[in-house]
Amino acid sequence: MSYRFNPFTGNLDLVGSGGSSSPDNFSYQVIRSSAVVEIPLGQEMLVSEGVQIDGELVLNGVLTILDLTPDSVCPLNPVPSGRKLSVFASEQCLIYDELIIDGEVFNDGQIILLPAS
């Protein structure tokens, strides 16, 4: 059992129980050999370069691994009139800040909106 300081309440909150009342609210880079990490139903763990799983990952929710290579960023933003942006199944299109669409978007994969840096 561990505790984490909550800057919003000024209290120490119990974390790491894996239960729905206080699930972990961050992503893991490594899950150690004796650890069991659960992504509860209705939650998503987002990682940028993968996760090393030496222990156990119980996936009731969603695990998304972002491909942050330059080729993964959508090449057509804004989408001008008369043009079509296609994101096919098992592809990800990363958008920073906003997507401006004057043309068409075909999305069978994932369009992920990231805050501008």
KETORBA-945067 format. One record per residue: residue in one letter; x, y, z of N, C-alpha, C in turn. Coordinates in pm, whole numbers, plus 50000, padded with zeros to 5 digits. Example, Ala and Ser with C-alpha at 12.3 -4.5 7.8 and 13.67 -1.06 7.14 Angstrom:
KETORBA-945067
a513194943150780512304955050780513204967050780 s512854977550708513674989450714512905000350787 
***
This chain:
KETORBA-945067
m500854988450000500005000050000500905012350000 s500545022449918501335034549915500415046649913 y501025058249936500275070649940500885080649843 r500035089249791500495099849701499855112849745 f500655123649746500145136849782499225142049673 n498035146349711497065152049619497105167249636 p497675174549536497805189049552496465196449551 f495415190249502494115196749497493425196749633 t493615185949709492965184949840493925187649954 g495235186549928496215188250035496365175850122 n495765164650079495795152250157496675141850089 l496995131350165497665119650109496595109650071 d496585105349945495595095749897496215081949885 l495455071749920495865057949904495895054549756 v496995048749706497095045049566497625030949554 g497485025549434498065012549406497215000849447 s495985003349490495144992049531494584984649410 g494494991749295493944985349176492444984549177 g491814988749285490364988449293489755000349223 s488454999949204487805010849132487695023449216 s487825022249350487695034049434488935042849428 s490115037049410491325045249400492345038749307 p491995037149180492935030949088494115040149059 d495215034449015496355042648974495925051648860 n496425063848861496025073448760497265078448685 f498055069148634499235072448557499635060348476 s500575062148384501025051348299502325045448352 y502545032848324503745025848367504715024348251 q506005025648278507015022248179507485007948202 v507515003748330507944990248368506974984848471 i506534972448451505754965348553506674954448607 r507094955948732508084947048792507554932748804 s508474923348821508134909048813507094904648916 s507054910749033506094906349134504814914849133 a504744924949046503614934249047502474929648957 v501264933248997500074931248916499434944948898 v499314949348774498714962348743497454959848662 e496374966348704495104964948631494704978248570 i494314977848444493674989248382492174986248388 p491454993248477490044990148496489204993448373 l488074987248364487114989848258486765004648259 g486765010848142486445025048133487635034148151 q488855028448169490055036648180491055032648073 e491995041748045492975039347941494365042747993 m495335034047964496735037047993497395040747861 l497995052547857498585057947735500095058547753 v500835051647666502295051747673502845055747537 s504015062147539504555067247413505545057847347 e506225049447422507235040947360507135026447405 g506015022447457505835008747499505965007247649 v505694995347695505774992247837506454978647852 q507384977647945508064965047973507274957748081 i506764945848048505924938448141506694926248189 d507244927148311507894915748374506934908848470 g505934916248516504924910748606503674907248529 e502544912648573501254909448512500484922248485 l499934923448365499074934648328497684929148298 v496714932948381495324928748363494624939848284 l494204936548164493704946448070492194945348058 n491474952048150490024952948138489624965648064 g490514975548065490294988047993491064987847863 v491754998847834492435000547706493895004247730 l494794998047654496205001747652496485007347513 t496925020047506497255026247379498725029647379 i499435024647278500855027547262500985036947143 l501395049247170501505059247065502805057646989 d502725059146860503905059446774504235074146752 l505275079146816505605093346809506695096446707 t506895087646611507855090446505507275101246414 p508145108546341507625119246254506605114346152 d506715101846107505755096546009504375094246067 s504255093946202502965091146264502085103546273 v502675115346257501895127646265501125129146134 c499845132746145499005133946025499635143645927 p499785139245802500465147545704499585158545646 l498305157945672497375167145607496565174545713 n497085185345765496385193445863496755208045838 p495875216245795494445213945776494145205345653 v492925199645653492455191845538491735201745446 p492365205245333491755215445247490525210345174 s489735219545127488545216145049488935207944927 g488195197344901488465188744786489495177844814 r490095177344935491075167144970490495158045078 k491075146245092490585136245187491745131045271 l491585131145402492535125145495492025111145528 s492825100845501492425087045528493305081245638 v492695076145744493385068945851492805054845851 f493615045245808493125031645790493205023645920 a492545012245923492525003546042493955000746086 s494175000546215495464998346282496465009546257 e496015021046206496875032846194496455043246296 q497435051446338497165062446428497575075346359 c496775085646379497095098746326497125108246444 l498305113946472498455123046585498245137346539 i497395144546610497105158446579497505166646701 y498295176946678498675185946787497765198146784 d497125200746895496305212546918494915211546855 e494805211146721493485210646659493595204846518 l492475199546469492385194646332491365203346260 i491805209446152490935218246074490505210645948 i489195208745932488665200645823487785209245733 d488265211645612487435217945509487055207645403 g487815196645399487545185945303486855174245372 e487395162045352486805149945408487815142545496 v487315135045593488145126345676487525112545676 f488325102545640487925088445649488745082445762 n488085078045869488795073045988488325059146023 d489175049345993488925035546035489915031646145 g490865040546174491885038046276491655046746396 q492685054346436492585063146551493125076846515 i492355087146546492845100846538492985105346683 i494215108846722494505112246861494885126946868 l494145134446947494405148746964495305150747085 l496465156847063497425159647169497485174547193 p497665178847318497765193247343499015198947278 a498935211247234500105217647172501185219347278 s502425217247238503515218147336504015232247351 
***
